[in-house]
Amino acid sequence: MDLKSTNVSPVLTDPAVINKSRLGIHSSLLPYAQSGASFSSDMLTIPRKKPGKLDDVRSNGWLDAMKSSSPPSKKILKNCNVEVALDDSDVAYCSWMLSYPSALNSFEKIINRARNKKMVMFLDYDGTLSPIVDDPDRAFMSDEMRSAVMDVAKYIPTAIISGRSRDKVYDLVGLTELYYAGSHGMDIMCPVKDSVSANASNCIKFTDQQVFRTLVDKTNDIKGAKVESHKFCASVHYRNVDEKNWSTIAQIVHDILKDFPHLRLTHGRKVLEVRPVIDWNKGKAVEFLLESLGLCNSDDVLPIYIGDDTSDEDAFKVLREGNRGYGILVSSVPKDTKAFFSLRDTSEVKQFLKSLVRWKERSGLLKCNTKNDKEEY
Ligand SMILES: O=P(O)(O)OC[C@H]1O[C@H](O[C@H]2O[C@H](CO)[C@@H](O)[C@H](O)[C@H]2O)[C@H](O)[C@@H](O)[C@@H]1O
């Protein structure tokens, strides 16, 4: 896999680098920076786009978003055609699948479109490669999943794009042959064989210790709350917090953010994600990687992105626009999405990856046989 620009850290490397767009990030990609944006030596400071009224987590919708962020997964019947009694949620899921068919059932369709094209695989980590668990430090992927990803990467350039820091997700996946984009795509590294350095030394620390410490200190008394630092982002988990305390934790984060106008909040699965106010997300990371790989010509390339969370929607949107590729949402409940297809859970993700490998192996063999035939005759 050739990466034109090695050792990349597209958004938050050296301010001088950003200004000169050396890494291909045009200043127009930073709309929030139009007026008054500035970089200090260790902190990105960009004014909030529209300083909205952020006074009450009930009235601004935070609490509703928190409640709906990660519905409990439900065992769904594999085949919606079976004649057994379905409850309302099964019926809802089956009818949702008419719009977002299973990527496994649509495998032929996907590979037909991939024929004579270069595929590129983008994978989210939590909820896609590893099942959602209560303790974020124990979200391990299985060995079987790891080897499925490794096999896919032998045939298809593969990138992991995660909300976690790049180092953490690299530690969890542990495969050197992949691209890694951490902090929701803000920190990108190409395969280790191409570039050893990860650029950590001159990265701007978005979640300077002050923000992180404040989040930790102020949520310390809330049983079950956990704060993770991801270099450019921070996550405040409430999965293990009693629901009656969700408004308290939301209010705390909300009040802290008032003092840091360069930060904003997004909602993940039972997690409040604090990140910089810049126009960069997993969708931009996908575009950046495709461009860096010299694969942004949509006629010859079929990018596929598999993810389960709200932050993955930015990538689904990029692929849907202009019909560039396929987003695949991992969900066992109906969800509003810009994806094309769906997979129920991580085990179906693994099945899908293995099917791709088998297909690639078979097409390799076929090519080989055809070549030999020609040589014989
Ligand atoms: O973009 P992702 O790789 O999906 O990262 C998003 C968040 O994932 C992790 O949290 C989620 O998974 C945890 C482990 O299963 C779970 O306990 C938590 O409730 C989920 O939100 C990660 O810990 C977060 O920092 C990421 O923001």
The ligand as an SDF file (V2000), in Angstrom:
LIG
                    3D

 27 28  0  0  0  0  0  0  0  0999 V2000
  -15.2630    5.5660   17.2770 O   0  0  0  0  0  0  0  0  0  0  0  0
  -15.2430    4.3960   18.2020 P   0  0  0  0  0  0  0  0  0  0  0  0
  -14.0480    3.5100   18.0140 O   0  0  0  0  0  0  0  0  0  0  0  0
  -16.5280    3.6180   18.1290 O   0  0  0  0  0  0  0  0  0  0  0  0
  -15.1330    5.0480   19.6670 O   0  0  0  0  0  0  0  0  0  0  0  0
  -16.2580    5.6650   20.2870 C   0  0  0  0  0  0  0  0  0  0  0  0
  -16.1450    5.5020   21.7860 C   0  0  0  0  0  0  0  0  0  0  0  0
  -15.8570    4.1130   21.9800 O   0  0  0  0  0  0  0  0  0  0  0  0
  -15.5890    3.6950   23.3190 C   0  0  0  0  0  0  0  0  0  0  0  0
  -16.7780    3.7700   24.0830 O   0  0  0  0  0  0  0  0  0  0  0  0
  -17.7910    2.8610   23.6620 C   0  0  0  0  0  0  0  0  0  0  0  0
  -17.3210    1.5180   23.8710 O   0  0  0  0  0  0  0  0  0  0  0  0
  -17.0790    1.1690   25.2730 C   0  0  0  0  0  0  0  0  0  0  0  0
  -16.5030   -0.2360   25.2980 C   0  0  0  0  0  0  0  0  0  0  0  0
  -17.3600   -1.1630   24.6940 O   0  0  0  0  0  0  0  0  0  0  0  0
  -18.3810    1.3200   26.0440 C   0  0  0  0  0  0  0  0  0  0  0  0
  -18.1530    1.0280   27.4280 O   0  0  0  0  0  0  0  0  0  0  0  0
  -18.9010    2.7460   25.9030 C   0  0  0  0  0  0  0  0  0  0  0  0
  -20.1640    2.8710   26.5390 O   0  0  0  0  0  0  0  0  0  0  0  0
  -19.0750    3.1260   24.4180 C   0  0  0  0  0  0  0  0  0  0  0  0
  -19.4280    4.4890   24.2600 O   0  0  0  0  0  0  0  0  0  0  0  0
  -14.4860    4.5330   23.9150 C   0  0  0  0  0  0  0  0  0  0  0  0
  -14.2590    4.1330   25.2480 O   0  0  0  0  0  0  0  0  0  0  0  0
  -14.8260    6.0090   23.8340 C   0  0  0  0  0  0  0  0  0  0  0  0
  -13.7620    6.7620   24.3560 O   0  0  0  0  0  0  0  0  0  0  0  0
  -15.0210    6.3680   22.3660 C   0  0  0  0  0  0  0  0  0  0  0  0
  -15.3740    7.7420   22.2820 O   0  0  0  0  0  0  0  0  0  0  0  0
  1  2  2  0
  2  3  1  0
  2  4  1  0
  2  5  1  0
  5  6  1  0
  6  7  1  0
  7  8  1  0
  7 26  1  0
  8  9  1  0
  9 10  1  0
  9 22  1  0
 10 11  1  0
 11 12  1  0
 11 20  1  0
 12 13  1  0
 13 14  1  0
 13 16  1  0
 14 15  1  0
 16 17  1  0
 16 18  1  0
 18 19  1  0
 18 20  1  0
 20 21  1  0
 22 23  1  0
 22 24  1  0
 24 25  1  0
 24 26  1  0
 26 27  1  0
M  END
$$$$
